[in-house]
Amino acid sequence: MADYHVYRDYSGTMKSDVFYELAVPMDSDIAELEYHKAEGWEYISKCSPTELELAEEGRRAWLECGIVNSKNTKQKKCPSDQSHVTEEYFSDLEVELWHSEDQEVLQSEFNLTRPWFEMPRHEQALIVTASFAEQIRQSGLTGAGFVPVKIKDPDGPAEKSIPQLFALQYQGTKCLRPFRVQGAKNACPFCGHGPLICQECGFPHFSCPECNHSATTPKDEHKGPADKTLILSPPEQREILVLDGSRWDGSDFVYVSGNSELDTNVVSKRALDWLISIHAAPFCARPVQFCIDGMTDQQLQQLDVVQKPILT
């Protein structure tokens, strides 16, 4: 660990197989090429029929769309600095279908969509149907929110066939453990502005807001002893997420990165089991680390609850 400064901290009393990182592939036919079992992705659920089978058939296709307009609500819950954005959610979302007029559009449980290429935002939306949203509401799972999705040109032939869609929002309070800094101050190595990474909410300043220097860099891009830039640990050291149970609010759908395309979010064991039981698709899942140190008796009781299957 002496080879780098910024790293993922796995210390403490950890439990695995309690919460799972959930990702939805853009193309479920080749999901295993992006979500490797060697990297811990234990569950891969694919659409049936496959996209290739539908392409050969030519008459039907899974829902594909692109974000053309969005508005976001930012929440700032950090007890240390009220300027830190802790969660960000869609308040308004509009998509455009990518289908020909004569295609029958199929909807799976999860439909991942991203912006049109000309849009600068690095976000994605997890689109679900009204019926699936209602299944989640009725299941007893907690922490899921739903924002209605508008369809551009709703009177088009393909658009008319689409039922009401929603963007699934992970609303369980963010409890991702912040990155730690070792062998250096938790501050900009050039001007001293700090903290570089908030240890209350995890808000990072990888580029210093005071002097605009890039404060961190991968080891292979570091220029040696004269380079003040802090070294990031290698990706494999940061691969598996760590949740701090003492900050968990008891939800099944837990916020990690919200609608950012750079990361994913987390579901409980019982939420994963429920998704598998209803044959939801497509998605990939892998266990994260969950630290139980400092949890209250009430949190520990709820932790037992979210590990038990929901009776359907």
ROMAR-571192 format. One record per residue: x, y, z of N, C-alpha, C in turn; residue in three letters. Coordinates in steps of 0.02 Angstrom, whole numbers, padded with zeros to 5 digits, always signed. Example, Ala and Ser with C-alpha at 12.3 -4.5 7.8 and 13.67 -1.06 7.14 Angstrom:
2
+00660-00284+00390+00615-00225+00390+00660-00165+00390ALA;+00642-00112+00354+00684-00053+00357+00645+00002+00394SER;
***
This chain:
312
+00040-00061+00000+00000+00000+00000+00042+00063+00000MET;+00108+00057+00013+00151+00116+00015+00162+00146-00055ALA;+00141+00110-00106+00151+00133-00175+00101+00185-00197ASP;+00051+00198-00157-00001+00246-00177-00029+00282-00116TYR;-00065+00337-00129-00091+00379-00075-00167+00371-00065HIS;-00205+00371-00119-00278+00369-00114-00301+00298-00128VAL;-00340+00269-00081-00356+00198-00086-00424+00183-00055TYR;-00450+00123-00071-00511+00098-00041-00494+00062+00023ARG;-00527+00080+00078-00512+00053+00144-00558-00007+00160ASP;-00528-00066+00168-00566-00127+00183-00558-00149+00256TYR;-00537-00104+00299-00527-00123+00369-00595-00127+00404SER;-00595-00164+00461-00656-00170+00501-00687-00239+00495GLY;-00744-00247+00528-00780-00311+00528-00827-00312+00468THR;-00809-00351+00418-00846-00351+00354-00891-00411+00347MET;-00948-00399+00313-00992-00453+00292-01000-00446+00216LYS;-00997-00503+00182-01011-00503+00110-01076-00542+00098SER;-01100-00542+00037-01163-00576+00019-01222-00548+00057ASP;-01218-00484+00077-01274-00450+00110-01303-00396+00064VAL;-01257-00360+00030-01277-00311-00020-01239-00325-00084PHE;-01271-00305-00140-01243-00321-00206-01243-00259-00250TYR;-01187-00249-00284-01184-00198-00336-01225-00223-00395GLU;-01270-00181-00419-01314-00201-00474-01300-00158-00536LEU;-01285-00190-00591-01271-00155-00654-01315-00183-00709ALA;-01336-00139-00754-01377-00159-00811-01336-00150-00874VAL;-01323-00203-00912-01281-00198-00972-01319-00165-01029PRO;-01283-00130-01072-01313-00101-01132-01334-00156-01181MET;-01296-00210-01184-01311-00267-01227-01306-00330-01186ASP;-01363-00358-01167-01362-00416-01122-01334-00478-01156SER;-01335-00480-01224-01308-00538-01259-01234-00549-01243ASP;-01198-00495-01231-01125-00500-01219-01107-00472-01150ILE;-01153-00477-01103-01142-00448-01036-01079-00475-01003ALA;-01064-00540-01013-01007-00570-00979-00940-00542-01005GLU;-00941-00509-01062-00879-00479-01088-00861-00415-01051LEU;-00911-00383-01021-00900-00321-00983-00899-00335-00908GLU;-00940-00382-00887-00947-00397-00815-00920-00468-00803TYR;-00855-00470-00788-00819-00534-00786-00830-00569-00718HIS;-00838-00635-00721-00844-00674-00659-00780-00670-00618LYS;-00724-00662-00651-00660-00656-00615-00658-00593-00573ALA;-00700-00543-00589-00704-00481-00551-00762-00482-00502GLU;-00791-00541-00491-00841-00549-00439-00914-00547-00462GLY;-00926-00537-00527-00995-00533-00551-01025-00603-00553TRP;-01060-00621-00500-01084-00689-00491-01149-00703-00528GLU;-01190-00651-00537-01256-00660-00567-01261-00621-00632TYR;-01280-00654-00685-01292-00621-00749-01359-00646-00775ILE;-01407-00601-00780-01474-00616-00806-01482-00584-00874SER;-01499-00624-00924-01503-00598-00992-01575-00597-01017LYS;-01587-00555-01068-01653-00552-01099-01664-00614-01143CYS;-01726-00636-01146-01745-00690-01190-01812-00672-01224SER;-01814-00672-01290-01762-00690-01338-01704-00640-01337PRO;-01647-00662-01363-01588-00619-01364-01596-00565-01417THR;-01555-00513-01411-01556-00460-01461-01537-00486-01530GLU;-01492-00534-01533-01471-00563-01597-01530-00600-01629LEU;-01566-00638-01588-01624-00675-01615-01677-00627-01642GLU;-01688-00572-01606-01737-00523-01630-01713-00488-01693LEU;-01648-00475-01697-01621-00442-01757-01628-00487-01818ALA;-01618-00552-01810-01627-00599-01865-01700-00604-01885GLU;-01744-00599-01835-01816-00602-01849-01840-00539-01885GLU;-01817-00480-01860-01830-00417-01894-01894-00381-01875GLY;-01942-00416-01844-02007-00385-01830-02011-00352-01761ARG;-01972-00378-01714-01976-00354-01645-01908-00332-01621ARG;-01907-00290-01568-01844-00268-01539-01856-00247-01467ALA;-01805-00257-01425-01808-00232-01357-01806-00156-01358TRP;-01839-00125-01309-01842-00052-01305-01772-00021-01305LEU;-01761+00025-01350-01700+00064-01352-01719+00137-01359GLU;-01687+00179-01319-01702+00250-01321-01642+00290-01296CYS;-01643+00355-01310-01589+00398-01287-01617+00458-01250GLY;-01580+00481-01201-01601+00540-01162-01592+00602-01205ILE;-01645+00641-01213-01641+00703-01251-01648+00765-01206VAL;-01675+00755-01146-01682+00811-01100-01688+00785-01029ASN;-01656+00818-00982-01662+00797-00912-01650+00856-00865SER;-01682+00852-00808-01670+00899-00754-01656+00859-00691LYS;-01614+00887-00648-01593+00850-00589-01603+00891-00526ASN;-01617+00855-00472-01621+00885-00406-01560+00862-00365THR;-01523+00910-00338-01464+00894-00298-01479+00898-00224LYS;-01457+00848-00186-01464+00849-00114-01396+00858-00082GLN;-01394+00900-00030-01332+00916+00005-01341+00901+00079LYS;-01323+00839+00098-01336+00816+00166-01273+00809+00208LYS;-01216+00831+00182-01153+00822+00218-01154+00863+00282CYS;-01142+00831+00340-01141+00869+00403-01080+00914+00411PRO;-01029+00903+00369-00967+00941+00374-00965+01001+00328SER;-00994+00994+00267-00992+01048+00218-01056+01046+00176ASP;-01098+01096+00185-01163+01097+00151-01158+01111+00076GLN;-01098+01124+00050-01090+01133-00022-01081+01066-00057SER;-01068+01012-00021-01055+00947-00051-01121+00915-00074HIS;-01122+00895-00137-01181+00859-00164-01174+00786-00145VAL;-01222+00761-00105-01219+00692-00082-01260+00645-00126THR;-01317+00669-00152-01358+00630-00197-01386+00676-00252GLU;-01399+00646-00310-01427+00684-00365-01478+00640-00401GLU;-01538+00666-00410-01593+00626-00439-01624+00663-00498TYR;-01653+00624-00544-01693+00653-00597-01756+00685-00567PHE;-01772+00745-00589-01838+00774-00574-01881+00776-00637SER;-01847+00770-00695-01883+00771-00759-01839+00734-00810ASP;-01871+00693-00852-01832+00653-00899-01872+00642-00963LEU;-01840+00655-01020-01872+00644-01085-01826+00602-01128GLU;-01855+00551-01161-01815+00507-01204-01845+00504-01274VAL;-01803+00483-01321-01826+00473-01389-01814+00400-01409GLU;-01864+00368-01438-01858+00298-01457-01811+00290-01517LEU;-01776+00233-01519-01733+00216-01575-01762+00155-01611TRP;-01819+00164-01642-01852+00107-01675-01883+00130-01741HIS;-01888+00083-01788-01923+00097-01850-01998+00091-01838SER;-02037+00121-01882-02109+00124-01873-02142+00056-01873GLU;-02114+00007-01908-02147-00058-01914-02123-00109-01862ASP;-02082-00088-01815-02057-00135-01764-02104-00138-01704GLN;-02113-00198-01678-02147-00207-01614-02095-00199-01558GLU;-02110-00154-01512-02061-00138-01460-02076-00178-01397VAL;-02027-00217-01374-02033-00257-01314-02001-00220-01255LEU;-02029-00228-01195-02000-00197-01136-01979-00251-01086GLN;-01915-00250-01067-01892-00294-01014-01901-00258-00947SER;-01884-00291-00892-01891-00258-00827-01845-00198-00822GLU;-01782-00206-00843-01734-00151-00841-01716-00131-00913PHE;-01718-00066-00925-01701-00040-00992-01652+00018-00982ASN;-01589+00006-00995-01538+00058-00984-01536+00105-01043LEU;-01535+00170-01029-01529+00219-01082-01480+00273-01062THR;-01447+00301-01113-01397+00353-01103-01413+00412-01149ARG;-01379+00469-01140-01395+00527-01181-01376+00518-01254PRO;-01408+00557-01297-01384+00564-01365-01312+00589-01363TRP;-01274+00572-01413-01202+00587-01413-01187+00661-01406PHE;-01232+00704-01432-01217+00775-01428-01230+00805-01359GLU;-01262+00767-01315-01274+00793-01247-01211+00784-01205MET;-01188+00835-01169-01125+00832-01133-01129+00794-01067PRO;-01188+00781-01041-01194+00753-00974-01173+00680-00972ARG;-01138+00660-00920-01117+00591-00911-01166+00557-00863HIS;-01225+00541-00890-01276+00511-00848-01310+00455-00886GLU;-01346+00415-00850-01386+00362-00880-01450+00355-00840GLN;-01500+00324-00870-01564+00314-00836-01582+00241-00840ALA;-01607+00215-00784-01631+00146-00782-01707+00149-00789LEU;-01732+00133-00849-01802+00140-00866-01839+00075-00849ILE;-01896+00082-00815-01938+00024-00799-02010+00040-00820VAL;-02048-00014-00831-02118-00005-00850-02160+00009-00788THR;-02221+00034-00798-02267+00047-00743-02283-00016-00705ALA;-02291-00072-00741-02309-00135-00708-02252-00160-00664SER;-02189-00153-00687-02133-00174-00646-02124-00128-00586PHE;-02134-00063-00596-02131-00016-00540-02182-00035-00487ALA;-02241-00054-00508-02293-00074-00460-02274-00138-00424GLU;-02242-00185-00459-02219-00246-00427-02169-00230-00372GLN;-02124-00184-00385-02075-00165-00333-02111-00133-00274ILE;-02159-00089-00287-02196-00056-00233-02232-00107-00190ARG;-02262-00157-00222-02302-00207-00186-02258-00260-00152GLN;-02195-00264-00170-02152-00317-00144-02133-00308-00071SER;-02135-00245-00047-02111-00231+00021-02039-00207+00022GLY;-02006-00207-00035-01938-00181-00038-01939-00105-00030LEU;-01887-00078+00001-01886-00007+00017-01828+00029-00018THR;-01835+00095-00026-01781+00135-00053-01786+00148-00128GLY;-01838+00122-00161-01845+00133-00233-01894+00190-00246ALA;-01874+00236-00289-01917+00291-00310-01925+00289-00385GLY;-01977+00322-00410-01992+00319-00481-02012+00388-00507PHE;-01978+00409-00562-01992+00473-00594-02024+00459-00662VAL;-02083+00487-00677-02114+00475-00743-02069+00499-00800PRO;-02068+00460-00853-02027+00475-00911-02072+00499-00968VAL;-02052+00555-00999-02088+00580-01058-02055+00551-01121LYS;-02097+00536-01171-02072+00511-01234-02078+00566-01287ILE;-02024+00581-01321-02025+00631-01374-02069+00606-01431LYS;-02109+00651-01459-02155+00633-01514-02199+00574-01494ASP;-02239+00581-01441-02278+00524-01415-02331+00497-01462PRO;-02347+00534-01515-02398+00511-01562-02371+00470-01620ASP;-02305+00456-01619-02276+00415-01672-02301+00343-01668GLY;-02298+00304-01723-02323+00236-01724-02293+00191-01670PRO;-02227+00193-01662-02195+00152-01610-02209+00180-01541ALA;-02208+00247-01536-02216+00280-01471-02285+00266-01441GLU;-02336+00262-01483-02404+00250-01458-02411+00182-01422LYS;-02369+00135-01442-02374+00068-01413-02340+00062-01345SER;-02303+00113-01324-02264+00110-01262-02307+00131-01203ILE;-02312+00088-01151-02348+00109-01090-02308+00160-01052PRO;-02337+00185-00997-02301+00234-00955-02235+00204-00931GLN;-02182+00242-00938-02116+00221-00915-02094+00265-00856LEU;-02049+00237-00815-02022+00273-00757-01947+00263-00754PHE;-01913+00312-00726-01842+00306-00710-01836+00282-00638ALA;-01805+00224-00628-01794+00198-00561-01740+00238-00526LEU;-01754+00261-00465-01706+00301-00426-01691+00264-00361GLN;-01627+00256-00346-01605+00226-00284-01605+00280-00230TYR;-01652+00276-00182-01661+00330-00134-01638+00312-00063GLN;-01613+00251-00053-01583+00235+00011-01522+00278+00023GLY;-01514+00306+00083-01460+00353+00098-01391+00325+00080THR;-01351+00365+00048-01284+00345+00028-01242+00328+00089LYS;-01213+00269+00090-01170+00250+00147-01105+00219+00122CYS;-01085+00238+00061-01021+00215+00034-00964+00244+00075LEU;-00917+00201+00093-00859+00224+00132-00815+00269+00089ARG;-00795+00327+00114-00752+00372+00074-00683+00341+00062PRO;-00652+00362+00007-00582+00344-00004-00539+00373+00053PHE;-00485+00339+00070-00438+00362+00121-00374+00387+00087ARG;-00337+00427+00126-00272+00453+00102-00218+00431+00152VAL;-00164+00404+00127-00108+00383+00170-00043+00413+00144GLN;+00004+00423+00190+00070+00447+00171+00072+00519+00147GLY;+00017+00555+00156+00012+00625+00135-00048+00655+00170ALA;-00053+00722+00170-00111+00755+00198-00171+00746+00151LYS;-00230+00744+00182-00292+00741+00143-00307+00812+00118ASN;-00265+00836+00073-00269+00905+00049-00234+00909-00018ALA;-00247+00963-00054-00214+00974-00118-00139+00976-00108CYS;-00101+00936-00144-00028+00935-00135+00007+00998-00162PRO;-00031+01041-00197-00001+01101-00228-00015+01164-00187PHE;-00077+01172-00163-00093+01234-00126-00115+01221-00054CYS;-00126+01158-00036-00145+01141+00033-00219+01145+00047GLY;-00260+01162-00002-00333+01166+00009-00359+01096+00027HIS;-00401+01093+00078-00427+01028+00099-00494+01033+00133GLY;-00525+00976+00147-00499+00910+00130-00507+00894+00056PRO;-00462+00852+00032-00466+00829-00037-00526+00782-00045LEU;-00535+00737+00004-00591+00691+00004-00626+00698+00072ILE;-00689+00718+00070-00727+00727+00132-00737+00660+00166CYS;-00716+00655+00229-00723+00592+00266-00792+00584+00298GLN;-00835+00634+00291-00903+00628+00314-00948+00599+00259GLU;-00944+00628+00199-00990+00607+00145-00955+00576+00086CYS;-00889+00580+00082-00852+00551+00027-00844+00596-00034GLY;-00869+00658-00030-00865+00703-00087-00791+00715-00105PHE;-00772+00700-00168-00701+00705-00187-00685+00769-00225PRO;-00623+00793-00216-00596+00847-00257-00533+00819-00291HIS;-00541+00778-00341-00483+00751-00376-00448+00806-00416PHE;-00486+00858-00433-00457+00920-00459-00470+00974-00406SER;-00419+01009-00385-00425+01056-00330-00470+01115-00350CYS;-00521+01132-00311-00565+01188-00328-00531+01256-00315PRO;-00475+01255-00279-00441+01318-00262-00390+01337-00316GLU;-00347+01290-00336-00293+01306-00383-00301+01273-00451CYS;-00352+01229-00457-00369+01195-00520-00318+01143-00542ASN;-00271+01125-00500-00225+01071-00516-00260+01004-00511HIS;-00240+00956-00552-00262+00887-00542-00224+00860-00482SER;-00262+00841-00431-00229+00823-00367-00209+00749-00365ALA;-00238+00708-00408-00223+00636-00407-00207+00612-00477THR;-00172+00556-00481-00153+00527-00545-00140+00453-00537THR;-00151+00412-00588-00131+00341-00584-00055+00335-00578PRO;-00033+00280-00550+00039+00272-00538+00079+00274-00602LYS;+00052+00244-00656+00091+00242-00718+00096+00310-00753ASP;+00059+00360-00728+00064+00427-00756+00100+00475-00709GLU;+00121+00450-00651+00157+00492-00603+00229+00502-00627HIS;+00255+00562-00618+00320+00581-00648+00379+00573-00600LYS;+00368+00541-00543+00425+00528-00499+00427+00573-00438GLY;+00483+00572-00400+00488+00607-00335+00473+00681-00338PRO;+00486+00714-00394+00474+00786-00398+00400+00802-00411ALA;+00362+00752-00428+00291+00761-00443+00251+00758-00378ASP;+00218+00814-00360+00180+00818-00298+00112+00782-00301LYS;+00089+00766-00361+00022+00737-00370+00016+00672-00330THR;-00042+00664-00296-00054+00603-00257-00070+00545-00304LEU;-00046+00486-00286-00054+00427-00329-00116+00388-00308ILE;-00159+00373-00357-00217+00331-00346-00197+00258-00343LEU;-00230+00220-00300-00218+00148-00299-00241+00118-00366SER;-00214+00060-00385-00234+00030-00449-00308+00011-00449PRO;-00340+00009-00507-00412-00006-00510-00433-00069-00473PRO;-00391-00121-00475-00410-00183-00441-00413-00175-00366GLU;-00375-00126-00338-00378-00115-00266-00443-00079-00246GLN;-00472-00042-00293-00533-00004-00280-00595-00038-00307ARG;-00588-00099-00333-00641-00131-00373-00705-00142-00333GLU;-00699-00171-00273-00758-00190-00235-00778-00134-00187ILE;-00842-00115-00189-00867-00061-00147-00870-00081-00074LEU;-00866-00031-00030-00872-00042+00042-00928+00004+00069VAL;-00978-00025+00102-01030+00014+00134-01018+00015+00209LEU;-01029+00073+00240-01025+00078+00313-01094+00070+00343ASP;-01105+00013+00377-01171-00003+00404-01196+00047+00455GLY;-01150+00081+00489-01171+00130+00539-01208+00189+00508SER;-01201+00200+00442-01235+00255+00408-01292+00230+00363ARG;-01306+00166+00365-01359+00136+00324-01427+00151+00355TRP;-01476+00170+00313-01542+00188+00338-01593+00131+00336ASP;-01570+00070+00319-01615+00012+00319-01646-00004+00252GLY;-01629+00034+00199-01660+00025+00134-01631-00035+00096SER;-01672-00059+00048-01650-00113+00003-01616-00086-00059ASP;-01638-00028-00084-01608+00004-00142-01566+00063-00116PHE;-01500+00055-00119-01454+00102-00086-01416+00143-00138VAL;-01416+00208-00129-01382+00254-00175-01306+00247-00169TYR;-01273+00241-00227-01200+00245-00229-01180+00302-00276VAL;-01199+00297-00339-01182+00349-00387-01243+00376-00423SER;-01302+00354-00404-01363+00381-00434-01367+00367-00508GLY;-01372+00420-00548-01381+00413-00620-01316+00423-00659ASN;-01260+00423-00624-01196+00431-00658-01179+00367-00696SER;-01152+00374-00757-01132+00316-00796-01065+00288-00773GLU;-01033+00321-00725-00966+00302-00703-00967+00247-00650LEU;-01024+00234-00622-01027+00185-00567-01097+00155-00565ASP;-01112+00116-00514-01176+00083-00508-01206+00096-00439THR;-01259+00060-00423-01291+00066-00358-01297-00003-00326ASN;-01329-00006-00268-01326-00067-00228-01395-00089-00206VAL;-01406-00155-00205-01469-00183-00180-01454-00234-00125VAL;-01502-00246-00082-01495-00294-00029-01500-00366-00055SER;-01481-00414-00013-01486-00485-00031-01557-00504-00048LYS;-01605-00479-00008-01674-00499-00023-01700-00467-00087ARG;-01677-00407-00103-01696-00375-00166-01669-00415-00225ALA;-01605-00436-00220-01576-00477-00273-01614-00542-00281LEU;-01628-00576-00224-01664-00639-00227-01733-00630-00260ASP;-01765-00574-00244-01831-00560-00273-01826-00549-00348TRP;-01776-00511-00370-01766-00499-00442-01754-00565-00479LEU;-01716-00609-00448-01703-00674-00479-01767-00715-00481ILE;-01806-00712-00428-01867-00753-00423-01920-00734-00475SER;-01921-00670-00495-01970-00649-00545-01940-00647-00615ILE;-01878-00672-00621-01843-00677-00685-01833-00608-00718HIS;-01818-00558-00676-01804-00491-00702-01742-00493-00745ALA;-01741-00452-00797-01684-00449-00843-01684-00382-00880ALA;-01624-00363-00905-01559-00393-00892-01524-00358-00834PRO;-01482-00394-00798-01441-00362-00747-01383-00408-00729PHE;-01332-00378-00699-01275-00414-00671-01266-00392-00599CYS;-01243-00437-00557-01236-00420-00486-01174-00453-00456ALA;-01142-00418-00410-01086-00447-00373-01088-00421-00301ARG;-01065-00461-00253-01067-00439-00183-01019-00383-00169PRO;-01038-00338-00123-00995-00286-00098-00978-00302-00026VAL;-00933-00263+00003-00915-00272+00074-00958-00225+00116GLN;-00983-00250+00172-01027-00212+00216-00998-00215+00286PHE;-00976-00157+00313-00945-00154+00379-00998-00145+00432CYS;-00998-00190+00481-01050-00188+00533-01027-00152+00597ILE;-00966-00127+00597-00941-00091+00656-00983-00029+00669ASP;-01000-00018+00732-01036+00043+00751-01110+00043+00736GLY;-01138-00013+00712-01209-00015+00697-01250-00020+00761MET;-01309+00011+00761-01354+00008+00819-01390-00059+00818THR;-01422-00075+00875-01461-00137+00878-01517-00137+00826ASP;-01548-00079+00815-01601-00074+00765-01575-00087+00695GLN;-01516-00060+00679-01486-00072+00614-01468-00146+00605GLN;-01442-00177+00657-01424-00248+00653-01486-00291+00643LEU;-01541-00273+00676-01604-00310+00666-01628-00304+00594GLN;-01624-00242+00567-01646-00232+00498-01599-00268+00449GLN;-01536-00274+00467-01489-00310+00425-01509-00384+00419LEU;-01533-00412+00473-01558-00481+00471-01620-00486+00425ASP;-01662-00435+00428-01723-00435+00388-01707-00435+00313VAL;-01660-00393+00292-01647-00385+00220-01606-00443+00191VAL;-01589-00492+00233-01555-00551+00208-01604-00609+00197GLN;-01665-00601+00221-01715-00654+00215-01758-00644+00154LYS;-01773-00698+00117-01814-00691+00056-01883-00663+00071PRO;-01909-00626+00023-01978-00602+00027-02025-00656+00003ILE;-02076-00669+00042-02125-00720+00022-02172-00691-00031LEU;-02176-00724-00088-02219-00701-00143-02277-00748-00153THR;
***
